[in-house]
Amino acid sequence: WCQGYSEPGSGSDLASLRTKAERQGDHYVVNGQKIWTTNAHFADWIFCLVRTSNEGKRQEGISFLLIDMKSPGITLDPIYLVDGTRTPMRHEVNQVFFTDVKVPVENLVGEENKGWTYAKYLLEFERGGQAFGPRLRKAYRHLQTLSKTQMSEGEPLSADPQWREKMAALGMEIDAVEMNELMFYSSLKTGDAPGNMGSVVKMRGTEVGQKLTELAVEAVGWYGTPFTELRNYDSNVVPVGGEYVDDVSPRYFNNRKTTIYGGSSEVQRNVLAKAMLGL
């Protein structure tokens, strides 16, 4: 499966989406475009938000359709990111175009024009259910190893007091992310909906992840200059500067998107301010 939510001009303001589904007998006919669709080139199906009505509030005219990616009228266009990956079929995100795509009415999830409600519920799990803690902890260990191999004024960077202070502060932020995630998963275990904790986990998990990549770039200095050819799997170019350095810049650039997708950090702060602080 892949997810068809965002559109050009309708990302954080998802309710403004324009991909249209018109009911014609026992089918919907879908026309429009989705963007930033992760792994659409591997997916068999897409669950898709479409506009089925222009009446009332924008959120009230959205429906949730399941669409076979092999349907006539669907075309894909790869999007190559600034992380340097150019190997065919190893890209991450795509544009998906729908031109008179026929979708059986039985592929409608729930009620027509209620798709916004279902999408919001799913986003609670997307935002909080990504297990940021283990990945951040692994990246933190790699950063510790990296700092031991990089020299600063004749000594390993790991011995520099200012660097150690930065690493200690980052370690505490990872601890906090893990604690928030445990609260999130505890609510799921008891059968509760994730609610606002999904926003907390997503916001802090992605922001701390970006801090990790920023510190890694700082650690390797000019060794982190991105070499596009290193990102190809058949490359014979040998990395310069020690273990892990060839991956530092691509990870830094790729992680710029994490505080945007699934609802930007600004959106999450607005959600929390309204729901938890009553602002």
Secondary structure, DSSP 4 states (H G I P E B T S, - for coil): -EEE--BTTBSSSGGG---EEEEETTEEEEEEEEEEEETTTT-SEEEEEEE---SSSGGGGEEEEEEETTSTTEEEEEE--TT---STT---EEEEEEEEEEEEGGGB-SSTT-HHHHHHHHHHHHHH-S-HHHHHHHHHHHHHHHHHHSEETTEEGGG-HHHHHHHHHHHHHHHHHHHHHHHHHHHHHTT---TTHHHHHHHHHHHHHHHHHHHHHHHHGGGG---GGGGSTT--PPPSSSTTHHHHHHHHHHGGGGGTTTS-HHHHHHHHHHHTS--
